């Protein structure tokens, strides 16, 4: 029997429509777009620079309008009239330069290939290019997601500059730190959300404090534990994992054992999940998360559940699918943000569950 957190793309057809129109930028594999759809919104357009992401977005979500290009090209491009009447313009500018695990300040302002096959971009400028599109389209609400590191250390100045720019182009912005686990996602993933309403709408401050019951990783995937032969082969552990997994307690990082026995502060992102707790943040580097009872990597089916993706989400292969989930905003996380914005700022009334 499937757990309550499981769902399929076909379920979206049964969700009452709110009439709220959304455009998604930096849309990746469609995580945030599926979240808006779960909240009853109509995602009328999407944009990304990566052909791989575009392929999977179209495969699973079949958008009316899709723009495969850098976001700054949209600022000068002639766009469909309906995009000048958006309720929400969503965006998740690539955030590796603000990640606590990256080079942070050393990478700010530098051209970087953040995935093979994409054009060079100055990642720390992309947020302001997104704001340039907000200024052009003038949606009622702008929602942008980023990593927690954006409000830590020297990056706080960058966050303040973003808030200042929102105000300069006629919006009242707020900043929230949200944990995906509080949104019903079986994953502890803290993310920053900028939510800004257009000044002329005169709305009050947004209250955003989701408090859903946490879903343990074991509960979310309990019906997926009989692996296929292909999954058994694809999830075999690395040599390092075979050494360290058995010495790592469920819920801990491999680095504890490595530091204690070898004096090296490495393998920080390698972890053994805890069956009774939400998973740690799923990363694009999928080989670093291991099962609680078996020394193996997680399957794509398990990743979809832990990322709150639908069971029938399709990908060219499991590796690409896991990568996209690690890069995406969990759909049920976006759903909670979208519901708060739609109710409080856009006049939507949801039926009580």
N, C-alpha and C positions, 0 to 999 in steps of 0.2 A: 504493500500500500504506500502510495506517495505521501510525503509529508506536506503540511499546509503551505510551506514556502515554495513548492514546485508549481510551475505554470508553463503554458505553451503560447506561442505567438497567436494561435487561433483564438485564445481567450480574449485578445484585444477587441475582437469583433463584438463581444457581448458587453463591453464597457460603455455606459451611457456617455454620449458626447456632450462636451461643455460649450462648444463653439469657439474655444480659445485657439488662436492660430500661433504656431511656433515655428521659428527657423533655428536650426542647429548648425553652429560653426565648430570647426575642429571636431567633427562628428564621430571620428574613429569608427568603431564597429557598430555604433548605434546604441550604446548603453544609455546615455542620457535621453535620446529620442524615445526609446522604449519606456523610460520612466515617465515622460510626458504623456505618452499614449496610455499608460496605466492610470494616469490622472484624468483621462478623458479628453486630452488635448489633441488637436490635429497638427501634426508636424508637416508643414507644407513645403519645406525646402531644407536642404542640408549642404554642407560644404566641408571638404577636406583636401589636403594637398597630395595625399598618398593614394595611388591607384589601387593598392591592395585593400586599403580601407574602403575605398569607393566600391570596389567589387563586392565586398561582403555586406556593406550597408545596403546596396541595391538588391542583392540576393535575398536578404532577410526582410527588408522593410519597403522596398519598391516605392521610393519617394516620387512625388510629382515633379519636383525640381531638384536637380543635383548639380553642384558646381565643383568640378575637379580643378582646383587652382589655389594659389596662395591667397590668403584672405585679403591682402592689400589690393589684389586685382579687382575684387568685388566693389571696392570703393569707387573705382573709375568705370566699372562695367555698367551697361544698361541692364536693369533688372526688371522682372515682372512687376506690374502695378501692385499686385496683392502683397508684395513684400514691404510696401510703404504703409501697410495697414496691419502690421503685426501686433499681437498682444505681447509676445515674449520673443526676444532675441537671446538665444542661449550660446554659451561658448566655454570651452575648456582649453585655453592656450597651453601648448606643451610646456611642462613645468620642471624639466630636469635641472635647470640652472638654479632652482630654488629648493630642490630636494635636500634634506638633511644628509642623505647618503652620497651626494655628489660633490663636485668641486665648488659649488655655490659661487662665491664672489669671483673666483678665478675665471669662470666662464661667462660672467655677465658682460654683455656687449659684444661677444664674439660670434662670428658665423659658425654654425654647427650643423652637421648632418645628424639629425636625431633619429633617423632610420634609413637604412640603405634604400637608394632609389629616389629619395626626396631631394628637392632643391635645398641649397644652403639657406639658412634663415638665422637672423639674430633673435634667439629665443626670448631674450629679455625685452625685446621690442614688440613681440606678438600681441601682448595684452593691449597695448596702445593701438595696434592696428585693428583689433577687435572693437575697441572704443571708437575708432574712426568709422567703422561700419554702423555702430550704434548711432553716432551723430548723423550719419547719412539717412538711415531708415527711420529713426525716431520711433522705435517701438514703445508701447506703454511701459513695459518692464524689460530690464536687461538682467540676466542671471549669468554669472561667470564663476566657474569652479577652478580651484587650484590646490596645490599641496599645502600642508600645515607649515612647512618651512618658509612659506611666504610671509608669515607673521612672526618669524623668529630672527633674532640677531639683527644684522644690518639690513636684511630684507624688509624689515618693518618700514623703512623709508620708502621702499618701492611700493608697498601696499598703500602708504599714505598718498603717494603720487597718483596711484590709480583712483583712490577715493576723490582726490582733488580734481582729477580730470573728469570724473563722472559729474561733479558739481558744475564744472565749467561748461559742459555740454547740455546742462539743463535737467539733471537727475538728482534725486535724493538717495544716496547709497547707504547701505548697511553691510556690515561684515559679520559673518557667522562661522564658527567652527563646529562642524557636525561630524558625529561618528556614525558610520554606516550601520554598526550594530544596533544603534538606537532607532534605526529606520527599519528594522526587521531583516537586515541583510546578515547572513551567517558569517560575517567578516568584520574584524575591527579595522576600520579604514577611516582615519580622520582627514577631513578635507575642509578647505576654506571655501565659503560661498559668498560672493558679492551679489547682493540683491538690490537693485536700484529701480525706483519708480519715477516716471516723468513728473517734473515739478507741477505742471499744469493740472495734474489729476488730483492734487490736494489730499493724498491719502495719509493716514496715520502710520506710525512705525510698525514694521512687520514683527510679529512674534513667531519665532521659529525655534522650537524646542521639542523635537520628536522624542517620545519615550516609549517606544515599542519594546515588547519583551525580547530579550536576546535569544537568538536561535543557535544552539550548539552545532558544531561542524558534523558531529556524529549523527545527530537527529536529522539534519538537512540532507544527508547522503545515505541514510540507513538502507534504502532500497537499491543502492547502486554498488553494493560491496561484492557481488559476484562478477568478477572481471572476465571479459572476453579474452581469447588467446592473444589477439592483437594488443589489447590494453596491457596484458601481462608483459608483453615484450616492450611496449613503448614506455612503460613506467618503471623499468628496471633501474635500480639505484646506481649512482656514480661510485667510483672506487672510494672517494672521500666519504660519501654518505654511508657506505658499508662499514667504514671505520668508526664513524662518530655517532651514527644514529642510536645504536644500542646503549651508548653512554649518555644520551640526552634524554631528560625527562620530558614527557608530553607537555607541550605548552612552552618549552624552552628553545633557545637558539643553540646551534652547535657550538657557537663561540665560547660558551661557558666551559665546556670540556677542553676545547683547544687551548684556551687561555690558561686553564689550570694545569694541563699536562705538557704543553709545548711552549707556553709563554707568548703565544701569538694572538693578537686581537683580530682574528679573521673569522670568516664564515658567519658573519653577523646576520646576514639575511637568510641563511639556511636554518630551517626550523622544523621541529617535529610537532605537528598539530596536536591539540588536546581534544579528545572526543567530546568532552562536556562543555567546551567553550567555543565561541566563534573563532574562525580561522584568523591568523594574523593577516596583514595587508598582502593581497595577492600581487605579485610583481610580474612585469613583462618577462623576466627571466624565470621561466616556470619550473626549471629543474631544482629550485631551491626550497620547495615546500614538500614535506614528507608526511606520509600517513602516520597515524598514532599507534596502530597495532602491527603494521607490516612495514618493513624497510623497503619502501617503494615511493616513487613520485605519485602525485595525484593524477587521476584520469581527467580527460576533457569533460566527461559527464559530471564529475565531482566539481571541477572548476566552474562549470555553468551554474550549478546549485549554489556554491559558495559566493559567486559573484552576482547572484540573483538574476542571472540570464535565463531565458526560457529553455526548457529541455530540448526543444526542436530547433534551436539556433544552429545554423549550418556554417561550416568553415571548410576551406580546401583540405586542410589536415588538422590534426589535433594540436600541433605545435603552434600554428598560426592562430587557431582558436584561443588557445591559452594566452598567447601574446596579447590579443585584442582585449580579452577580459582583464588582463593585468593593466592595460592602458586606459580602460574605460571607467566612467562613472557608473557604479552599480545602478541598474534601473530602479530598484525599489528605494534607493537613496534619493535619486532625482524625483521620484514620485512624491515623496514626503515634502520636499522643497516646493515642488510644483503645486501641490494641494494647498499648502499654506499661502502661497502667492495668489493662487486663483481665488481662494475664499476671501482673503483679507484685502487684496488690492484690485481684483478683477470681477468681484461680485458673483462668483460661482457659489452655488449651494449644493453640497454633496449630501446624498442620502446617507443616513446613519447606517453603519454596518450591523 
